[in-house]
Amino acid sequence: MANKQLLLIDDNEDNRTLVQFALKASTDWEVSTASDGVEGISKAELERPDAILLDVIMPGLDGLTVYEILKCNLFTCTIPIIFMTAWTQEEILSKLKASLAEGVIVKPFDAINLDVQIAKMCDWEVVNG
């Protein structure tokens, strides 16, 4: 898959490490991280990544709030956003899917196929999938 730049916004350090490790092992994508919504918004404006992986449950600004801010921002409104969540309640998943985000990845996720999931959600060419 072509070199892409992703931004992962997640307050859990273990999740950030796992995503970075999984994508580094299978792609040449660059993954930067942010540990909260405020830092994530700032990095998204500055870096303008090809896609954003966004945790839903975070202290301060939750993922849905961050999503709304990014989609209303002239510099970040066109960046594809994929929610990542441990919530499996159908009501929550339906709300996330209705948000017009590119997709939802439920935690725990399949680290081996994470790159393929992301590529498909963003309509990127999948070489190995």
SEPATOR-422118 format. One record per residue: z, y, x of N, C-alpha, C in turn; residue number from 0; residue in three letters. Coordinates in steps of 0.2 Angstrom, whole numbers. Each point is the difference from the previous one (the first is absolute). Last residue first. Layout:
BEGIN
     n.w     n.v     n.u    ca.w    ca.v    ca.u     c.w     c.v     c.u   num   residu
       Z       Y       X       Z       Y       X       Z       Y       X   NUM      ALA
...
***
This chain:
BEGIN
     n.w     n.v     n.u    ca.w    ca.v    ca.u     c.w     c.v     c.u   num   residu
       3     -37     -24       3      -2      -6      -6      -3      -4   128      GLY
      -2      10      22       3      -7       1       2      -2      -7   127      ASN
     -10      22       2      -4      -5       5       3      -7      -1   126      VAL
      -1      22     -17       4      -5       2      -4      -5       5   125      VAL
      -2      27      -9      -3      -6       2       5      -5       3   124      GLU
       8      19     -18      -2      -1       7      -3      -6       2   123      TRP
      11      10     -21      -7      -2       0      -3       1       8   122      ASP
      24       1      -8      -3       6       2      -8      -1       0   121      CYS
      14     -19      -6       2       6      -4      -3       7       1   120      MET
      -5     -19      14      -3      -1      -6       2       5      -5   119      LYS
      10       0      22      -7       2       0      -3      -1      -7   118      ALA
      22      -6       2      -1       7       1      -7       2       0   117      ILE
       6     -23       0       2       3      -6      -2       8       0   116      GLN
      -3     -12      19      -6      -2      -4       2       3      -7   115      VAL
      16       2      17      -6       4       2      -5      -1      -5   114      ASP
      19     -14      -2       1       7      -2      -6       5       2   113      LEU
       6     -25       3      -6       3      -4       0       7      -2   112      ASN
      17     -11      13      -6      -3       3      -6       3      -4   111      ILE
      22       4      -8      -1       4       7      -7      -2       3   110      ALA
      10       0     -26      -3      -5       5      -2       4       6   109      ASP
      20       9     -15      -7      -1       0      -2      -5       5   108      PHE
      23       5     -16      -2      -1       6      -8      -1       0   107      PRO
       1      16     -13       4      -3       6       4      -6      -3   106      LYS
     -24      12      -9       7      -2      -2       3      -3       7   105      VAL
     -21      18      -5       2      -6       4       7      -1      -1   104      ILE
     -20      14     -13       7      -1       1       0      -6       4   103      VAL
     -20      20      -3       2      -6      -2       8      -1       1   102      GLY
     -15      20       0      -5      -5       2       3      -7      -1   101      GLU
       9      21     -15       0      -2       7      -5      -6       1   100      ALA
       5      10     -21      -6       1       3       0       0       8    99      LEU
      17      -4     -18       1       6       4      -7       2       3    98      SER
       7     -21     -12      -3       5      -5      -1       7       4    97      ALA
      11     -19      10      -7      -1      -1      -4       5      -4    96      LYS
      24       1       2      -3       1       7      -8      -1      -1    95      LEU
      13      -4     -19       0       7       1      -4       1       7    94      LYS
       3     -22      -6      -5       3      -4       0       7       1    93      SER
      17     -12      11      -7      -1       3      -5       3      -4    92      LEU
      22       2      -8      -1       4       6      -7      -1       3    91      ILE
       6     -13     -19      -1       7      -2      -1       4       6    90      GLU
       4     -23       3      -7       1      -2      -1       8      -2    89      GLU
      17      -9      19       0       1      -7      -7       2      -2    88      GLN
       8      -4      23      -5      -4      -4       0       0      -7    87      THR
       7      14      25       1      -1      -7      -5      -4      -3    86      TRP
       1       7      22       3      -7      -1       1       0      -7    85      ALA
     -20      14      13       6       0      -4       3      -7       0    84      THR
     -21      19       8       3      -6       3       7       0      -4    83      MET
     -25      13      -4       7      -1       0       2      -6       2    82      PHE
     -22      16       7       2      -7      -3       8       0       0    81      ILE
     -21      19       2       7      -1       0       1      -7      -3    80      ILE
     -22      17      11       3      -6      -4       7      -1       1    79      PRO
     -11      24       3       2      -5       4       2      -6      -5    78      ILE
      -6      23      -6      -6      -5       0       2      -7       4    77      THR
      14      20      -3      -1      -2      -6      -5      -6       0    76      CYS
      10      15      18       2      -7      -1      -3      -3      -6    75      THR
      -2      24       6      -1      -4       6       1      -8       0    74      PHE
       4      16     -19      -7       0       2      -1      -4       6    73      LEU
      19      -6     -17       0       4       6      -8       0       2    72      ASN
      11     -12     -18      -1       7      -2      -2       4       6    71      CYS
       5     -23       2      -6       0      -4      -2       7      -2    70      LYS
      20      -5      12      -6      -1       4      -6       1      -4    69      LEU
      20       1     -11       0       6       5      -7      -1       4    68      ILE
       6     -18     -15      -2       6      -3      -1       6       4    67      GLU
       9     -19      10      -7      -1      -2      -3       6      -4    66      TYR
      23      -1       6      -4       1       6      -8       0      -2    65      VAL
      16      -6     -17       0       7       2      -5       2       6    64      THR
       3     -23      -5      -4       3      -5       0       8       0    63      LEU
      14     -13      15      -7      -1       1      -5       4      -5    62      GLY
      25      10       4      -3      -6       0      -7      -1       0    61      ASP
      18      18      11      -6      -1      -4      -2      -7      -1    60      LEU
      23       0       7      -3       7       0      -6       0      -5    59      GLY
       6     -24      10       4       6      -2      -3       6       0    58      PRO
     -14     -22      -7       3       4       6       5       5      -2    57      MET
     -18     -20     -10       7       2       0       2       3       6    56      ILE
     -23      -6      -2       2       3      -6       7       3       0    55      VAL
     -19      -2      21       6      -4      -4       2       4      -6    54      ASP
     -24       0      13       5       4      -3       5      -4      -3    53      LEU
     -23       2      17       4      -5      -3       7       3      -2    52      LEU
     -26      11       5       7       0       0       3      -6      -3    51      ILE
     -25       8      13       4      -3      -6       7       1       1    50      ALA
     -16      10      15      -5      -4      -4       4      -3      -7    49      ASP
      11      22      13      -1      -7       1      -6      -3      -5    48      PRO
      11      24       9      -5      -2      -5      -3      -7       1    47      ARG
      18      14      12      -4      -5       3      -7      -2      -5    46      GLU
      16      18      -6      -1       1       7      -5      -5       2    45      LEU
       9      -2     -22      -4       7       1      -3       1       7    44      GLU
      14     -19      -4      -6      -1      -4      -4       7       1    43      ALA
      22       0       9      -5      -4       4      -7      -1      -4    42      LYS
      17      11     -12      -2       4       6      -5      -4       4    41      SER
       9     -11     -18      -4       5      -2      -2       4       6    40      ILE
      16     -16       4      -7      -3      -1      -5       5      -3    39      GLY
      23       6       4      -4      -1       7      -7      -3      -2    38      GLU
      14       3     -18      -2       6       3      -3       0       6    37      VAL
       7     -20     -11      -5       3      -3      -2       7       3    36      GLY
      11     -19      16       2       3      -7      -6       4      -3    35      ASP
      -1     -12      21       6      -3      -2       2       3      -7    34      SER
     -25      -4      14       5       5      -2       6      -3      -4    33      ALA
     -23      -7      18       5      -1      -5       4       6      -1    32      THR
     -25     -11      10       5       5       1       5      -1      -6    31      SER
     -21     -15      11       5       1      -6       5       5       3    30      VAL
     -27      -9       5       6       4       3       4       1      -6    29      GLU
     -19     -20       4       2       5      -4       6       4       4    28      TRP
     -14     -21       4       1       6       5       2       6      -3    27      ASP
       6     -26      -8      -5       5       0       1       5       6    26      THR
      14     -20      -4      -6      -2      -4      -5       5       0    25      SER
      23       2      10      -3      -6       2      -6      -2      -3    24      ALA
      10      20      -6      -2       1       7      -2      -7       3    23      LYS
       9       2     -22      -7       3       0      -2       1       8    22      LEU
      21     -10      -5      -5      -4      -3      -7       3       1    21      ALA
      19      12       8      -1      -6       4      -6      -4      -3    20      PHE
       8      19     -11      -4       2       6      -2      -6       4    19      GLN
      13      -3     -20      -7       2      -1      -3       2       6    18      VAL
      22      -6       3      -4      -6      -2      -7       2      -2    17      LEU
      16      17       5      -2      -4       6      -4      -6      -2    16      THR
       8      14     -17      -5       4       4      -2      -4       6    15      ARG
      17      -9     -14      -7       0      -3      -5       3       4    14      ASN
      22       1       8      -3      -7       0      -6       0      -3    13      ASP
      12      20      -2      -3      -1       7      -3      -7       0    12      GLU
       3      15     -22       2      -6       3      -3      -1       6    11      ASN
      -6      17     -15       6       2       3       3      -6       4    10      ASP
     -26       8      -4       5      -5      -3       6       1       4     9      ASP
     -27       6       0       6       4      -2       5      -5      -3     8      ILE
     -24       0      16       5      -4      -3       6       4      -2     7      LEU
     -27       4       7       6       3       0       5      -5      -4     6      LEU
     -25      -4      14       4       0      -6       7       3       2     5      LEU
     -27      -2      10       6       3       1       4       0      -7     4      GLN
     -22     -15      12       3       4      -5       7       3       2     3      LYS
     -24     -15      10       7       4       1       1       5      -5     2      ASN
     -14     -22      -7      -1       6       4       7       4       1     1      ALA
      -3     -27      -3       0       6      -4       0       6       4     0      MET
***
